[in-house]
Amino acid sequence: MRRAVFPRARVAALVLPLLPLFASNCNSARIPAHTEEVAPGVHYHSADLIDGPWAIHALEINLPEARRAGVDLRSARAPVSGPGLEKTSELARDAIAAINGDFFYTGTPVRSSGLQICDGQLVEEPRPRTAFAINQAGEPMVAVFQLRAGLMTRAGHVLTISHLARPPQRADEITYYNPQSQAWTDTVRAPVGYILQSLDGETMVINDTLKVRVHQVRRRKWPLKLKPGQWLIAAGREFSRSRVVAPGDTVQLFCQLPPATQPLRQAISGGPRIVRDGVVSIEHEREHLGTDFASDRHPRTAVGFTRNRERVYLVTVDGRQPGHSVGMTLEELAELMTTKLPQFTKSGQPAFQAVNLDGGGSTTMVVRNTVVNRPSDQTGERPVANALLVVRSDA
């Protein structure tokens, strides 16, 4: 019997049209998950994987659809009065959903460890850790931000501001306080202070410049009482002798957070970055975090977004609970964001950029006022310094 021989061109004509079907079947594996819509453009997913085992919870936000329905992302911080910490569920009492936010220091007062912006106002200055932000156009971004703030005098001199809500440590240093700083302290001690008043009543947003008038000068120690549209410049003794700024002067106050170029509306820090441009990239050494922190399995919280910047993922993974969920290394968390999320989310798209947030006993997800994950502390949900909320814009 003679074997049939097909010309290569004919084989290609027969096979090539079938390749998309084969590829579709190869990529169609889905992870069984519970999915529900909790608000327009917002879906909650929960999945249990036997690999770990891992208990995974994910909020998927379709930003354009959610925004059309008046749903947005917002950072929130615990009231500094009292212990300075609040449970994520308490911070989310008026929210659609939420996850815990940044690491924090339990001093007096409690401070988060990196950048936080609430409704365009700088709450905590950036440090060399990756943060998640939303700009004025509603687009997400992940970066290590830097603080570049200062005053431009009427003579055109630029005076660099080094820190937010901190007295100057050097004789030639200047720092500044905004109305949000009153949550951290009620008294400022510095050789000299200048109260600035907005000329048109506007309040500063990040990556903006405002014309302000030097309203008054104070010396040594005074109560910190600022209204919206007011700021305080605190200066060391050398600056107080320079007389480059005087009462009645009109100056320009600016605050920039490169690499962002647009005004930023919301931001919350974490660290380290775990996904860069769609590729797993565990950057704990660059962000001065230990190897054990990266390689040990812990409860984890993360935030990321897709390549087109239209989908944001808020993710938690339970840990320290054998038989339920053992937690993830940062490598496993990054693999979840890049390869497993597409298998049970609506969009089927991986995270293109992602950052780890505070984890361990802080890892918490709240949906409709209910804690949906299982926090690892024996006492239950842990109080935290801040959180990232999904809210209705009129809330």
VENJONOR-V987162 format. One record per backbone hydrogen bond with DSSP energy under -1.0 kcal/mol. CO is the residue of the C=O (numbers start at 0). NH is the residue of the N-H. E is the energy in kcal/mol with one decimal. If there is no record, write none. Layout:
co & nh & e
CO & NH & E
CO & NH & E
This chain:
co & nh & e
6 & 10 & -2.1
7 & 11 & -2.6
8 & 12 & -2.0
9 & 13 & -1.6
10 & 14 & -2.6
11 & 15 & -2.4
14 & 17 & -1.7
17 & 21 & -2.0
18 & 22 & -2.9
19 & 23 & -2.5
20 & 24 & -2.4
21 & 25 & -2.2
22 & 26 & -2.0
33 & 45 & -2.2
35 & 43 & -3.0
38 & 41 & -2.7
40 & 61 & -3.4
41 & 37 & -2.1
41 & 38 & -1.3
42 & 59 & -3.0
43 & 35 & -2.1
44 & 57 & -2.8
45 & 33 & -2.6
46 & 55 & -3.1
48 & 53 & -2.7
52 & 325 & -2.4
53 & 48 & -2.6
54 & 317 & -2.1
55 & 46 & -2.4
56 & 315 & -2.7
57 & 44 & -3.1
58 & 313 & -2.4
59 & 42 & -2.5
60 & 62 & -1.1
60 & 311 & -2.1
61 & 65 & -3.1
62 & 66 & -2.7
63 & 67 & -1.9
64 & 68 & -1.1
65 & 70 & -2.9
66 & 69 & -1.6
69 & 392 & -3.5
71 & 390 & -3.1
73 & 388 & -3.5
75 & 386 & -2.5
85 & 383 & -3.1
86 & 90 & -2.2
87 & 91 & -1.7
89 & 92 & -1.3
91 & 94 & -1.7
95 & 367 & -3.0
96 & 389 & -3.0
97 & 365 & -2.7
98 & 387 & -2.4
100 & 357 & -2.1
102 & 112 & -2.3
104 & 110 & -1.6
110 & 104 & -3.4
114 & 268 & -1.3
115 & 122 & -2.7
115 & 123 & -1.9
116 & 266 & -1.9
117 & 120 & -2.1
120 & 117 & -2.4
123 & 115 & -2.0
126 & 128 & -3.3
129 & 269 & -1.9
130 & 142 & -1.9
131 & 267 & -2.5
132 & 140 & -2.2
133 & 264 & -2.7
133 & 265 & -1.6
134 & 137 & -2.2
138 & 134 & -2.5
140 & 132 & -2.8
142 & 130 & -2.7
147 & 255 & -2.7
148 & 160 & -2.7
149 & 253 & -2.4
150 & 158 & -3.5
151 & 251 & -2.2
152 & 155 & -1.9
156 & 152 & -2.9
158 & 150 & -2.3
162 & 175 & -2.1
169 & 172 & -1.2
170 & 237 & -1.4
170 & 238 & -1.2
172 & 235 & -2.1
173 & 161 & -2.5
174 & 233 & -2.2
175 & 164 & -2.8
176 & 231 & -2.2
177 & 180 & -1.9
178 & 181 & -1.2
179 & 182 & -1.6
180 & 183 & -1.7
180 & 184 & -1.5
185 & 223 & -2.3
187 & 221 & -1.9
191 & 234 & -2.8
192 & 217 & -3.1
193 & 232 & -2.7
194 & 214 & -3.2
195 & 230 & -1.8
196 & 212 & -2.7
207 & 254 & -1.5
209 & 252 & -2.7
210 & 198 & -1.7
211 & 250 & -2.8
212 & 196 & -2.4
213 & 247 & -3.1
215 & 194 & -2.4
217 & 192 & -3.0
218 & 220 & -1.9
219 & 189 & -1.9
221 & 187 & -2.5
226 & 229 & -1.6
228 & 197 & -3.0
230 & 195 & -3.2
231 & 176 & -2.4
232 & 193 & -2.7
233 & 174 & -2.6
234 & 191 & -1.5
235 & 239 & -1.6
245 & 248 & -2.1
248 & 213 & -3.0
250 & 211 & -3.0
251 & 151 & -2.5
252 & 209 & -2.6
253 & 149 & -2.1
254 & 206 & -2.9
254 & 207 & -1.0
255 & 147 & -2.6
256 & 259 & -1.7
257 & 145 & -2.1
262 & 135 & -2.5
264 & 119 & -3.3
265 & 133 & -2.6
266 & 116 & -2.0
267 & 131 & -2.8
271 & 355 & -2.5
272 & 282 & -2.2
273 & 280 & -2.7
274 & 353 & -1.7
275 & 278 & -1.6
278 & 275 & -2.6
282 & 286 & -1.3
283 & 288 & -3.1
284 & 287 & -1.5
289 & 293 & -1.2
290 & 294 & -2.6
291 & 295 & -2.5
293 & 329 & -2.7
297 & 327 & -2.3
298 & 359 & -2.3
299 & 316 & -2.5
300 & 356 & -3.3
301 & 314 & -2.8
302 & 354 & -2.6
303 & 312 & -3.2
304 & 351 & -3.0
304 & 352 & -1.6
305 & 308 & -1.7
309 & 62 & -2.6
310 & 305 & -2.0
311 & 60 & -2.8
312 & 303 & -2.1
313 & 58 & -3.0
314 & 301 & -2.5
315 & 56 & -2.5
316 & 299 & -2.1
317 & 326 & -1.1
320 & 323 & -2.3
320 & 324 & -2.7
324 & 320 & -2.1
327 & 297 & -1.7
328 & 332 & -2.3
329 & 333 & -2.4
330 & 334 & -2.2
331 & 335 & -2.1
332 & 336 & -2.0
333 & 337 & -1.9
334 & 338 & -2.9
334 & 339 & -1.2
335 & 340 & -2.5
336 & 350 & -2.6
339 & 342 & -1.7
340 & 343 & -1.9
340 & 344 & -1.4
342 & 30 & -2.0
351 & 277 & -3.2
352 & 304 & -2.0
353 & 273 & -2.2
353 & 274 & -1.7
354 & 302 & -2.1
355 & 270 & -3.5
358 & 361 & -2.0
359 & 362 & -1.3
363 & 99 & -1.4
364 & 371 & -1.9
365 & 97 & -2.3
366 & 369 & -1.1
369 & 366 & -2.8
376 & 379 & -1.7
383 & 85 & -2.6
384 & 77 & -3.1
385 & 100 & -1.9
386 & 75 & -2.5
387 & 98 & -2.0
388 & 73 & -2.3
389 & 95 & -2.8
389 & 96 & -1.4
390 & 71 & -3.2
391 & 394 & -2.8
